[in-house]
Amino acid sequence: MKSLRNLVGVVLAFALAAFAAPGFAANKVYKLTVTDSPASAPFGSGRIVANFANAIPTGNSSFNSLTFTISSVSSGVTVRSASAKHSASQTAGVVTWTPTTVTIRSLYPVKPKQSVTVTVDLDGVSCGSTVDISVDAAVYTGSGLTGEDFYFDGDPYPATVTANCDGTLACGDTIPDAFAFPAPGLSLTSNDPGYAKAVRGWFNGKGEQCVAVDYNFTNLLIVNNTFTNKWNTTQAPSGAFYYTVNGDAKPLPQYGATPTLLPPQVAWEFNAAGEPINKTDGLVCLSSKLPRPYGTVASLEGTALVIDTPTSPSLPDGGDWETPPATPFPIYIDQERMTVTSIDGNSWTVARGSASTTSVGHNPGAYVLSTPLPVDTRVGSPYQNKAAQMCVVSQGWQQYGAGEYFQFVDFIDIGDGWGRVQ
């Protein structure tokens, strides 16, 4: 009996030792959290951030590769791109993806209390909507999806993804206050700091058909005096917007001095992180009007343009054709900018390919459009001899309360736009 007890004790000792061994599978545990992160996503896309943490209670086992599949009840949700960052190393591993799966091989070893964060951008999420998804993952000790599995209780992981987009804006619409104001539920008037109003024109700046666009308006005027409006430039490459914005309140100068107004800044290009680049002082607009057609092309041969002003069908906004100003003045036909040098009835003489645009053929019926955009002639400007895509209509200041004031600015924007009230 004593021998039997000794044998059982030896067996139990081996079993307990095996369970306690650092490499035993029961100890290999990871934690997964998935966060919906639309604000940092590329415009019109969704973004999730998946954190895989090594949570083994004892031992020193690391995981060195992982893969996960993203599925959704809604069809069309697909992976656009993925990247990874190790909590203790600049090198995360080799990240690859398909429309439904993200895989990381040759991970820098993720040891206990370390983690790897995977950022995944997703297409196919409708603007303004949130979609339920699930993340079904597998984590391995080997570098090539090999070796022993790590264990997670709760896979697949339920999550949601929301598109980085406020809504859809039709031609002639105004962005709702809920998105134009700096905080949800904050009601402002045009006499308040931080107020913003954004109106979309009935016509795009370079003649493409005006259709509804997805947009995202960010108002940081009472934070850092900036605002940003981005829209789907695939839907509307040259959508036209008119902004009225008020900067944050500032103390009035002493002794009754008049506030000094610095030039507002503008930008219409953004880096991969969505930050504005090539910021510049805004040029004064040529007009306070958004683009509008003078007529359509009847014929264009060399510098001889004949325009047509048909009465049917009517213009989309129900208005009349724009009346041409005194020559010279700029126009756009499609992507080409021209300068009208003389007018004789419907026969116009034009200088072709101005502001670094290319002289090309144009189809009869194309809009002949007005433009408020000036040409940047500043030496050394990143846009030298090109048309600005954003300009300043007017600016001024208004007293606010007993000892403060704010600067107000009107902008016109024909391209994704960022503005700062100085």
C-alpha positions in Angstrom: 0.0 0.0 0.0 2.9 2.3 0.9 4.5 1.6 -2.5 1.2 2.4 -4.2 1.0 5.7 -2.3 4.5 6.5 -3.4 3.7 5.8 -7.0 0.6 8.0 -7.0 2.6 10.7 -5.3 5.3 10.5 -8.0 2.6 10.7 -10.8 0.9 13.7 -9.2 4.2 15.4 -8.7 5.0 15.0 -12.4 1.6 16.2 -13.4 1.7 19.3 -11.1 5.2 20.0 -12.4 4.0 19.8 -15.9 1.2 22.2 -15.3 3.5 24.6 -13.5 6.2 24.5 -16.3 6.5 27.8 -18.1 5.9 26.2 -21.5 2.8 24.3 -20.7 -0.2 25.3 -23.0 -2.6 25.9 -20.1 -0.4 28.8 -19.0 -0.2 30.4 -22.4 -3.0 33.1 -22.2 -3.5 36.3 -24.1 -5.9 39.1 -23.6 -7.6 40.9 -26.6 -9.3 44.3 -26.6 -10.7 45.9 -29.7 -11.5 49.6 -29.8 -13.5 51.5 -32.4 -11.4 54.6 -33.4 -13.2 56.5 -36.1 -11.6 59.9 -35.3 -8.2 58.8 -36.4 -9.3 56.8 -39.4 -8.8 58.0 -43.0 -11.8 60.0 -44.1 -14.7 57.8 -45.0 -13.1 54.7 -43.5 -13.5 52.9 -40.2 -10.7 52.0 -37.9 -10.3 49.5 -35.1 -7.3 49.1 -32.8 -6.7 45.6 -31.6 -4.4 45.1 -28.6 -3.0 41.6 -28.0 -1.4 41.3 -24.6 0.7 38.4 -23.2 -1.2 37.5 -20.0 0.4 34.3 -18.8 0.2 34.1 -15.0 3.5 32.4 -14.6 6.5 31.6 -16.7 8.2 33.5 -19.5 6.6 32.2 -22.7 6.3 34.7 -25.5 4.1 34.7 -28.6 5.8 35.4 -32.0 3.0 35.4 -34.6 -0.8 35.9 -34.8 -3.6 36.1 -37.2 -7.2 37.3 -37.0 -10.3 37.4 -39.2 -12.8 40.2 -39.2 -16.3 39.3 -40.0 -19.5 41.3 -40.1 -23.2 40.7 -40.7 -23.1 43.6 -43.1 -21.6 42.7 -46.4 -18.8 44.7 -48.0 -16.7 45.5 -44.9 -13.1 44.8 -45.9 -9.6 45.5 -44.7 -8.0 48.5 -46.4 -4.7 48.4 -44.5 -3.1 47.3 -41.3 0.0 48.2 -39.2 1.4 47.0 -35.9 3.4 48.4 -33.0 5.1 46.4 -30.2 5.0 47.9 -26.7 8.7 47.4 -26.2 10.1 47.6 -29.7 10.0 49.7 -32.8 9.9 46.5 -34.9 6.6 44.7 -34.6 6.9 42.1 -37.4 5.8 41.4 -40.9 2.2 42.6 -41.4 0.1 41.3 -44.3 -3.6 41.4 -45.0 -6.4 40.2 -47.2 -9.9 41.7 -47.5 -10.9 39.8 -44.3 -7.7 38.7 -42.5 -4.7 40.3 -40.9 -1.5 38.3 -40.2 1.7 39.2 -38.4 4.7 36.9 -38.7 8.1 37.1 -37.2 6.9 39.2 -34.3 9.5 40.7 -32.0 8.8 38.4 -29.1 5.8 39.5 -27.0 6.8 38.6 -23.5 4.6 38.5 -20.4 3.2 42.0 -19.6 4.0 43.1 -23.1 1.6 43.6 -26.0 1.3 44.3 -29.7 -1.2 46.9 -31.0 -2.7 46.4 -34.5 -4.4 49.2 -36.3 -6.8 48.2 -39.0 -8.5 50.5 -41.5 -11.8 49.2 -42.9 -13.7 50.1 -46.0 -17.4 49.5 -46.6 -18.8 51.2 -43.6 -21.5 53.6 -44.6 -21.1 57.2 -43.7 -22.6 58.0 -40.3 -23.3 54.4 -39.4 -21.9 51.9 -36.9 -21.4 48.2 -37.9 -21.1 45.2 -35.6 -18.1 43.0 -36.3 -16.3 40.1 -34.7 -12.6 39.4 -34.4 -11.6 35.7 -34.4 -7.9 35.4 -33.5 -5.2 32.8 -33.2 -1.9 33.5 -31.4 1.2 31.3 -31.6 4.6 30.7 -30.0 6.3 30.2 -33.4 7.2 33.0 -35.7 5.2 31.6 -38.7 1.8 30.7 -37.2 3.4 27.6 -35.8 4.2 26.2 -32.4 1.9 26.1 -29.5 -1.3 28.1 -29.3 -2.0 30.8 -26.8 -5.4 30.6 -25.2 -8.1 33.3 -25.0 -11.5 32.8 -23.4 -14.0 34.8 -25.4 -12.9 34.5 -29.0 -14.4 35.6 -31.3 -14.3 39.1 -29.9 -17.4 41.3 -30.5 -16.8 44.9 -31.5 -18.1 47.8 -33.5 -16.7 50.0 -36.3 -17.8 53.5 -37.2 -16.9 55.4 -40.4 -14.9 58.7 -40.0 -17.7 60.7 -41.5 -20.4 63.1 -40.2 -22.9 62.5 -42.9 -23.8 63.2 -46.5 -24.3 66.6 -47.9 -26.3 67.4 -51.1 -25.6 70.3 -53.4 -26.8 73.6 -51.9 -27.0 72.1 -48.3 -25.7 73.6 -45.1 -23.8 71.4 -42.7 -26.0 70.8 -39.6 -25.2 72.6 -36.4 -24.6 69.4 -34.6 -21.4 68.9 -36.7 -20.5 72.6 -37.3 -20.5 73.5 -33.6 -17.5 72.7 -31.4 -19.3 70.4 -29.0 -22.5 68.3 -29.1 -25.5 70.2 -27.7 -23.6 73.5 -27.7 -25.8 76.1 -29.4 -24.0 79.2 -30.8 -25.0 82.2 -32.8 -23.0 84.3 -35.2 -22.3 86.6 -32.3 -20.5 83.9 -30.3 -16.8 82.8 -30.4 -16.4 79.3 -31.9 -19.4 79.7 -34.3 -19.1 78.1 -37.7 -21.4 77.8 -40.7 -20.6 75.8 -43.8 -22.7 75.9 -47.0 -22.1 73.8 -50.0 -22.5 75.4 -53.4 -24.9 74.2 -56.1 -22.0 73.8 -58.6 -18.6 72.2 -58.2 -15.6 74.4 -58.9 -14.4 72.7 -62.0 -17.5 71.5 -63.7 -18.0 67.9 -62.7 -21.6 66.9 -62.0 -22.7 68.0 -58.5 -23.7 64.9 -56.4 -24.2 64.3 -52.7 -20.9 63.8 -50.9 -19.8 62.3 -47.6 -18.2 64.9 -45.3 -16.5 65.4 -42.0 -16.4 68.9 -40.4 -14.2 69.4 -37.3 -14.6 72.6 -35.3 -11.7 73.4 -33.0 -12.2 77.2 -33.1 -12.4 77.6 -29.3 -9.5 75.1 -28.8 -6.9 76.4 -31.2 -8.8 78.6 -33.7 -8.9 76.0 -36.4 -11.5 74.1 -38.4 -11.3 71.4 -41.0 -13.8 70.2 -43.6 -13.0 67.1 -45.6 -15.3 65.4 -48.0 -15.1 62.5 -50.4 -13.1 64.0 -53.3 -13.8 60.9 -55.4 -17.4 61.8 -55.4 -16.7 65.6 -55.8 -13.1 66.5 -56.6 -13.9 70.2 -56.6 -16.8 70.6 -54.4 -17.3 74.2 -53.4 -18.0 75.5 -49.8 -18.5 78.8 -48.2 -17.5 79.1 -44.5 -18.3 81.7 -41.9 -16.3 81.2 -38.8 -15.5 83.0 -35.5 -12.3 82.5 -33.7 -11.9 82.2 -29.9 -12.4 85.2 -27.6 -9.3 87.3 -26.8 -8.7 90.3 -24.5 -9.2 93.7 -26.1 -6.0 95.8 -26.4 -5.5 98.3 -23.7 -6.3 102.0 -23.9 -8.9 101.6 -26.6 -6.5 100.4 -29.3 -8.0 98.6 -32.3 -7.2 94.9 -32.5 -4.5 93.9 -35.0 -5.8 91.2 -37.3 -3.3 88.8 -38.6 -3.9 87.0 -42.0 -6.0 83.9 -41.7 -4.1 80.7 -42.7 -5.4 78.0 -45.1 -4.3 74.6 -46.3 -5.9 72.1 -48.7 -3.4 69.3 -48.7 -3.0 66.7 -45.9 -0.4 64.1 -45.0 -1.1 60.4 -44.4 -2.0 61.1 -40.8 -4.6 63.6 -41.9 -2.7 66.7 -40.7 -2.7 69.8 -42.9 0.5 70.6 -44.8 1.8 73.5 -46.8 -0.1 76.0 -44.6 -0.1 79.5 -46.0 -1.6 82.9 -45.5 -4.9 83.0 -47.3 -5.1 85.1 -50.4 -8.0 87.4 -51.0 -10.8 85.8 -53.1 -11.5 87.4 -56.5 -15.2 87.4 -55.6 -17.5 86.6 -52.7 -19.5 84.2 -54.9 -19.2 80.5 -55.1 -18.6 79.1 -58.7 -21.6 79.5 -61.0 -21.9 78.9 -64.8 -22.0 81.8 -67.3 -23.3 79.2 -69.8 -22.1 76.1 -71.6 -19.6 75.4 -74.3 -21.1 75.6 -77.8 -17.7 75.4 -79.4 -14.1 76.1 -78.5 -11.4 76.3 -81.2 -8.1 77.7 -80.1 -8.8 80.9 -78.3 -12.3 81.3 -79.7 -15.0 80.3 -77.3 -18.7 80.4 -78.2 -21.0 79.9 -75.2 -24.6 78.9 -75.1 -27.2 79.9 -72.5 -30.1 77.6 -73.0 -33.4 78.2 -71.2 -34.1 74.5 -70.8 -33.4 72.5 -68.8 -33.2 75.0 -65.9 -30.1 75.2 -63.7 -30.2 73.0 -60.6 -30.8 75.8 -58.2 -33.5 77.3 -60.4 -31.5 80.5 -60.9 -30.2 82.3 -64.0 -26.9 82.1 -65.7 -24.2 84.2 -64.1 -23.6 87.6 -65.6 -20.0 88.1 -66.8 -18.0 90.9 -65.2 -15.7 93.3 -67.1 -12.7 91.6 -68.8 -10.3 90.3 -68.1 -11.6 87.6 -65.7 -10.9 83.9 -65.1 -13.1 80.9 -65.9 -12.9 77.2 -65.6 -14.0 74.7 -68.2 -13.5 71.2 -66.6 -9.9 71.3 -65.1 -8.6 74.0 -67.4 -8.4 77.6 -66.2 -8.6 80.3 -68.9 -8.7 84.1 -68.9 -11.4 85.8 -70.8 -9.8 88.8 -72.6 -12.8 90.1 -74.7 -16.5 89.5 -75.2 -18.7 90.1 -78.2 -22.1 88.7 -77.4 -21.7 85.0 -77.0 -18.3 85.0 -78.7 -15.5 85.1 -76.1 -11.8 85.3 -76.6 -9.8 83.4 -74.1 -6.2 82.8 -73.1 -5.8 79.1 -72.6 -4.1 77.0 -69.9 -3.6 79.7 -67.3 -2.4 79.1 -63.7 -0.3 76.1 -64.7 -3.3 74.1 -66.1 -3.2 72.3 -69.4 -5.0 73.3 -72.5 -7.1 70.4 -73.6 -10.3 69.7 -75.6 -13.7 70.2 -74.1 -17.0 68.7 -75.0 -20.0 70.9 -76.1 -22.3 71.3 -73.1 -19.6 71.6 -70.5 -20.1 74.4 -68.0 -18.2 77.6 -68.4 -17.8 78.5 -64.7 -16.9 81.6 -62.7 -14.2 81.2 -60.1 -13.4 83.2 -57.0 -9.9 81.5 -56.7 -6.9 83.8 -57.1 -3.6 82.7 -58.6 -0.7 82.6 -56.1 2.1 84.7 -57.5 4.2 84.8 -54.3 7.8 83.8 -54.9 8.7 80.7 -53.0 5.1 79.7 -52.3 4.5 75.9 -52.7 1.6 76.9 -55.0 3.5 79.6 -57.0 1.7 80.3 -60.3 -1.1 78.0 -59.4 -4.6 78.8 -58.4 -5.3 78.7 -54.6 -7.9 76.1 -53.6 -9.0 78.2 -50.6 -9.2 81.9 -50.2 -10.4 84.6 -47.8 -13.5 86.6 -48.7 -13.4 89.0 -45.8 -12.3 89.3 -42.1 -13.0 91.6 -39.2 -13.5 91.7 -35.5 -16.4 92.0 -33.1 -16.4 93.0 -29.4 -17.6 90.2 -27.1 -18.6 91.1 -23.6 -17.0 93.9 -21.6 -13.3 93.3 -22.4 -13.0 90.7 -25.1 -13.3 90.4 -28.9 -13.1 87.7 -31.6 -12.0 87.7 -35.2 -14.4 86.5 -37.8 -13.5 85.3 -41.3 -15.4 84.2 -44.4 -13.6 81.6 -46.6 -14.3 79.9 -49.9 -12.9 76.4 -50.3 -12.8 74.3 -53.5 -10.8 71.2 -52.2 -10.5 69.6 -48.7 -10.0 72.6 -46.5 -8.3 73.6 -43.2 -8.4 77.1 -41.9 -7.0 79.1 -38.9 -8.3 82.3 -37.5 -5.2 84.1 -36.3 
